[in-house]
């Protein structure tokens, strides 16, 4: 099988994935904002313990990837304690959204094939093209937003509005 390269995905498609990721996270945070502090912090026995911890993980991981895209050092994942409530989660997410958009814009179309050399969180050397990193960030967010949806249902809260990629496309098409 031939190895994929950016020419298999346009820069506009990369930007669209970033837009989708932020749209979907906004929907998840809308649902999270409607729950109580007790529900937000309740231990759920999930990968990251609680809804708060899972939201905090998504944000912390995205911050690490943004730092790598900006050739800045990373110091691991920030702990969830920095996020005492959904309002703090929304503030952090808003910052991350702006930072990701700025990093991608700075790299531009020509930067998408650029390989980023870094050490993963276990200290292993890695080297990945930017476009694959962006795909990973979006996929990672999708995975954990699914967990958040399940935990919201487990605390008897309303799940987010559909975060399906097709729902994103349909909404964009209606606005166009």
C-alpha positions as YAML, in Angstrom:
chain: A
units: angstrom
residues:
- id: 1
  name: UNK
  ca: [0.00, 0.00, 0.00]
- id: 2
  name: UNK
  ca: [1.32, 3.42, -0.93]
- id: 3
  name: UNK
  ca: [2.12, 5.78, 1.93]
- id: 4
  name: UNK
  ca: [-0.36, 8.68, 2.29]
- id: 5
  name: UNK
  ca: [0.88, 12.20, 1.81]
- id: 6
  name: UNK
  ca: [-0.70, 15.61, 2.07]
- id: 7
  name: UNK
  ca: [-1.55, 15.57, -1.62]
- id: 8
  name: UNK
  ca: [-4.12, 12.94, -0.59]
- id: 9
  name: UNK
  ca: [-5.69, 15.61, 1.66]
- id: 10
  name: UNK
  ca: [-5.83, 19.30, 0.82]
- id: 11
  name: UNK
  ca: [-4.96, 22.13, 3.21]
- id: 12
  name: UNK
  ca: [-8.61, 23.18, 3.07]
- id: 13
  name: UNK
  ca: [-9.58, 19.69, 4.25]
- id: 14
  name: UNK
  ca: [-7.15, 20.00, 7.15]
- id: 15
  name: UNK
  ca: [-8.68, 23.36, 8.08]
- id: 16
  name: UNK
  ca: [-12.12, 21.76, 7.85]
- id: 17
  name: UNK
  ca: [-11.09, 19.03, 10.29]
- id: 18
  name: UNK
  ca: [-9.82, 21.65, 12.73]
- id: 19
  name: UNK
  ca: [-13.10, 23.54, 12.37]
- id: 20
  name: UNK
  ca: [-15.06, 20.32, 12.95]
- id: 21
  name: UNK
  ca: [-13.02, 19.51, 16.07]
- id: 22
  name: UNK
  ca: [-13.78, 22.90, 17.60]
- id: 23
  name: UNK
  ca: [-17.45, 22.74, 16.62]
- id: 24
  name: UNK
  ca: [-17.81, 19.31, 18.24]
- id: 25
  name: UNK
  ca: [-15.97, 20.35, 21.41]
- id: 26
  name: UNK
  ca: [-18.21, 23.41, 21.67]
- id: 27
  name: UNK
  ca: [-21.25, 21.11, 21.53]
- id: 28
  name: UNK
  ca: [-19.80, 18.84, 24.21]
- id: 29
  name: UNK
  ca: [-19.04, 21.82, 26.43]
- id: 30
  name: UNK
  ca: [-22.58, 23.16, 25.92]
- id: 31
  name: UNK
  ca: [-23.89, 19.90, 27.40]
- id: 32
  name: UNK
  ca: [-21.29, 19.87, 30.18]
- id: 33
  name: UNK
  ca: [-22.17, 23.46, 31.09]
- id: 34
  name: UNK
  ca: [-25.71, 22.35, 31.91]
- id: 35
  name: UNK
  ca: [-24.70, 19.88, 34.65]
- id: 36
  name: UNK
  ca: [-24.08, 20.50, 38.33]
- id: 37
  name: UNK
  ca: [-20.65, 20.76, 39.90]
- id: 38
  name: UNK
  ca: [-21.30, 17.43, 41.61]
- id: 39
  name: UNK
  ca: [-22.03, 15.77, 38.25]
- id: 40
  name: UNK
  ca: [-18.96, 17.44, 36.68]
- id: 41
  name: UNK
  ca: [-16.65, 16.09, 39.39]
- id: 42
  name: UNK
  ca: [-18.38, 12.76, 40.19]
- id: 43
  name: UNK
  ca: [-16.00, 9.79, 39.96]
- id: 44
  name: UNK
  ca: [-17.26, 7.62, 37.11]
- id: 45
  name: UNK
  ca: [-14.59, 4.94, 36.85]
- id: 46
  name: UNK
  ca: [-13.87, 5.97, 33.27]
- id: 47
  name: UNK
  ca: [-10.46, 6.35, 31.63]
- id: 48
  name: UNK
  ca: [-9.98, 9.71, 33.33]
- id: 49
  name: UNK
  ca: [-12.31, 9.34, 36.29]
- id: 50
  name: UNK
  ca: [-14.89, 12.08, 35.81]
- id: 51
  name: UNK
  ca: [-16.41, 14.31, 33.19]
- id: 52
  name: UNK
  ca: [-14.10, 17.09, 34.39]
- id: 53
  name: UNK
  ca: [-11.04, 14.87, 34.18]
- id: 54
  name: UNK
  ca: [-11.92, 13.78, 30.64]
- id: 55
  name: UNK
  ca: [-12.51, 17.35, 29.44]
- id: 56
  name: UNK
  ca: [-9.26, 18.38, 31.13]
- id: 57
  name: UNK
  ca: [-7.43, 15.53, 29.37]
- id: 58
  name: UNK
  ca: [-8.69, 16.58, 25.94]
- id: 59
  name: UNK
  ca: [-7.51, 20.13, 26.60]
- id: 60
  name: UNK
  ca: [-4.17, 19.10, 28.10]
- id: 61
  name: UNK
  ca: [-3.39, 16.80, 25.18]
- id: 62
  name: UNK
  ca: [-4.31, 19.46, 22.65]
- id: 63
  name: UNK
  ca: [-2.06, 21.94, 24.47]
- id: 64
  name: UNK
  ca: [0.86, 19.48, 24.15]
- id: 65
  name: UNK
  ca: [0.25, 19.04, 20.43]
- id: 66
  name: UNK
  ca: [-0.02, 22.80, 19.88]
- id: 67
  name: UNK
  ca: [3.29, 23.30, 21.67]
- id: 68
  name: UNK
  ca: [4.87, 20.70, 19.40]
- id: 69
  name: UNK
  ca: [3.46, 22.43, 16.31]
- id: 70
  name: UNK
  ca: [4.99, 25.68, 17.58]
- id: 71
  name: UNK
  ca: [8.37, 23.99, 18.30]
- id: 72
  name: UNK
  ca: [7.96, 24.76, 21.99]
- id: 73
  name: UNK
  ca: [8.98, 22.40, 24.79]
- id: 74
  name: UNK
  ca: [6.28, 20.33, 26.47]
- id: 75
  name: UNK
  ca: [6.19, 19.35, 30.09]
- id: 76
  name: UNK
  ca: [3.59, 16.63, 30.03]
- id: 77
  name: UNK
  ca: [-0.13, 16.77, 30.58]
- id: 78
  name: UNK
  ca: [-1.55, 19.33, 33.00]
- id: 79
  name: UNK
  ca: [-3.62, 17.88, 35.82]
- id: 80
  name: UNK
  ca: [-7.39, 18.28, 35.97]
- id: 81
  name: UNK
  ca: [-7.35, 20.38, 39.16]
- id: 82
  name: UNK
  ca: [-6.82, 23.49, 37.02]
- id: 83
  name: UNK
  ca: [-10.38, 23.04, 35.77]
- id: 84
  name: UNK
  ca: [-12.70, 23.42, 38.79]
- id: 85
  name: UNK
  ca: [-15.86, 23.91, 36.73]
- id: 86
  name: UNK
  ca: [-17.33, 23.97, 33.23]
- id: 87
  name: UNK
  ca: [-16.71, 27.71, 32.90]
- id: 88
  name: UNK
  ca: [-12.97, 27.12, 33.38]
- id: 89
  name: UNK
  ca: [-13.15, 24.34, 30.79]
- id: 90
  name: UNK
  ca: [-14.82, 26.71, 28.31]
- id: 91
  name: UNK
  ca: [-12.17, 29.40, 28.90]
- id: 92
  name: UNK
  ca: [-9.33, 26.93, 28.36]
- id: 93
  name: UNK
  ca: [-10.98, 25.47, 25.28]
- id: 94
  name: UNK
  ca: [-11.48, 28.95, 23.77]
- id: 95
  name: UNK
  ca: [-7.76, 29.67, 24.23]
- id: 96
  name: UNK
  ca: [-6.78, 26.34, 22.68]
- id: 97
  name: UNK
  ca: [-9.05, 26.88, 19.69]
- id: 98
  name: UNK
  ca: [-7.39, 30.22, 18.94]
- id: 99
  name: UNK
  ca: [-3.91, 28.78, 19.47]
- id: 100
  name: UNK
  ca: [-4.54, 25.79, 17.17]
- id: 101
  name: UNK
  ca: [-5.95, 27.99, 14.42]
- id: 102
  name: UNK
  ca: [-2.95, 30.34, 14.73]
- id: 103
  name: UNK
  ca: [-0.45, 27.46, 14.66]
- id: 104
  name: UNK
  ca: [-2.01, 25.96, 11.52]
- id: 105
  name: UNK
  ca: [-2.21, 29.38, 9.84]
- id: 106
  name: UNK
  ca: [1.44, 30.07, 10.68]
- id: 107
  name: UNK
  ca: [2.52, 26.75, 9.18]
- id: 108
  name: UNK
  ca: [0.33, 27.28, 6.11]
- id: 109
  name: UNK
  ca: [-0.21, 24.78, 3.29]
- id: 110
  name: UNK
  ca: [3.51, 24.31, 2.77]
- id: 111
  name: UNK
  ca: [3.99, 23.39, 6.43]
- id: 112
  name: UNK
  ca: [1.58, 20.45, 6.45]
- id: 113
  name: UNK
  ca: [4.19, 17.98, 5.13]
- id: 114
  name: UNK
  ca: [6.78, 19.28, 7.61]
- id: 115
  name: UNK
  ca: [7.84, 16.64, 10.09]
- id: 116
  name: UNK
  ca: [7.75, 17.56, 13.76]
- id: 117
  name: UNK
  ca: [10.48, 15.85, 15.78]
- id: 118
  name: UNK
  ca: [9.70, 15.47, 19.47]
- id: 119
  name: UNK
  ca: [9.83, 13.10, 22.40]
- id: 120
  name: UNK
  ca: [6.48, 11.55, 23.31]
- id: 121
  name: UNK
  ca: [5.27, 11.66, 26.89]
- id: 122
  name: UNK
  ca: [7.20, 8.47, 27.64]
- id: 123
  name: UNK
  ca: [10.42, 10.04, 26.34]
- id: 124
  name: UNK
  ca: [10.52, 8.10, 23.05]
- id: 125
  name: UNK
  ca: [11.70, 10.04, 19.99]
- id: 126
  name: UNK
  ca: [8.98, 10.54, 17.38]
- id: 127
  name: UNK
  ca: [8.69, 12.33, 14.04]
- id: 128
  name: UNK
  ca: [5.33, 12.95, 12.37]
- id: 129
  name: UNK
  ca: [4.10, 15.20, 9.57]
- id: 130
  name: UNK
  ca: [1.88, 18.06, 10.68]
- id: 131
  name: UNK
  ca: [-1.13, 16.84, 8.72]
- id: 132
  name: UNK
  ca: [-1.05, 13.50, 10.57]
- id: 133
  name: UNK
  ca: [-0.75, 15.28, 13.91]
- id: 134
  name: UNK
  ca: [-3.85, 17.33, 13.08]
- id: 135
  name: UNK
  ca: [-5.76, 14.18, 12.14]
- id: 136
  name: UNK
  ca: [-4.68, 12.60, 15.42]
- id: 137
  name: UNK
  ca: [-5.81, 15.60, 17.49]
- id: 138
  name: UNK
  ca: [-9.25, 15.48, 15.87]
- id: 139
  name: UNK
  ca: [-9.56, 11.70, 16.29]
- id: 140
  name: UNK
  ca: [-8.39, 11.90, 19.91]
- id: 141
  name: UNK
  ca: [-11.00, 14.53, 20.68]
- id: 142
  name: UNK
  ca: [-13.72, 12.47, 19.00]
- id: 143
  name: UNK
  ca: [-12.85, 9.42, 21.09]
- id: 144
  name: UNK
  ca: [-13.00, 11.27, 24.40]
- id: 145
  name: UNK
  ca: [-16.10, 13.29, 23.49]
- id: 146
  name: UNK
  ca: [-17.80, 9.92, 23.07]
- id: 147
  name: UNK
  ca: [-16.77, 9.05, 26.60]
- id: 148
  name: UNK
  ca: [-18.13, 12.38, 27.85]
- id: 149
  name: UNK
  ca: [-21.45, 11.65, 26.12]
- id: 150
  name: UNK
  ca: [-21.68, 8.29, 27.90]
- id: 151
  name: UNK
  ca: [-20.81, 9.81, 31.28]
- id: 152
  name: UNK
  ca: [-23.41, 12.56, 30.81]
- id: 153
  name: UNK
  ca: [-26.04, 9.88, 30.27]
- id: 154
  name: UNK
  ca: [-24.78, 8.01, 33.35]
- id: 155
  name: UNK
  ca: [-25.36, 11.10, 35.53]
- id: 156
  name: UNK
  ca: [-28.86, 11.50, 34.00]
- id: 157
  name: UNK
  ca: [-27.89, 14.61, 32.06]
- id: 158
  name: UNK
  ca: [-28.74, 15.42, 28.47]
- id: 159
  name: UNK
  ca: [-26.05, 14.38, 25.98]
- id: 160
  name: UNK
  ca: [-24.59, 16.90, 23.56]
- id: 161
  name: UNK
  ca: [-26.36, 17.70, 20.32]
- id: 162
  name: UNK
  ca: [-25.08, 15.43, 17.57]
- id: 163
  name: UNK
  ca: [-21.33, 15.72, 17.12]
- id: 164
  name: UNK
  ca: [-21.27, 13.51, 14.04]
- id: 165
  name: UNK
  ca: [-19.14, 14.77, 11.19]
- id: 166
  name: UNK
  ca: [-22.14, 14.58, 8.86]
- id: 167
  name: UNK
  ca: [-24.12, 16.83, 11.24]
- id: 168
  name: UNK
  ca: [-21.27, 19.35, 11.04]
- id: 169
  name: UNK
  ca: [-21.33, 19.23, 7.24]
- id: 170
  name: UNK
  ca: [-25.11, 19.53, 7.11]
- id: 171
  name: UNK
  ca: [-25.05, 22.55, 9.43]
- id: 172
  name: UNK
  ca: [-22.35, 24.23, 7.33]
- id: 173
  name: UNK
  ca: [-24.28, 23.49, 4.13]
- id: 174
  name: UNK
  ca: [-27.48, 25.05, 5.55]
- id: 175
  name: UNK
  ca: [-25.52, 28.21, 6.45]
- id: 176
  name: UNK
  ca: [-23.89, 28.45, 3.01]
...
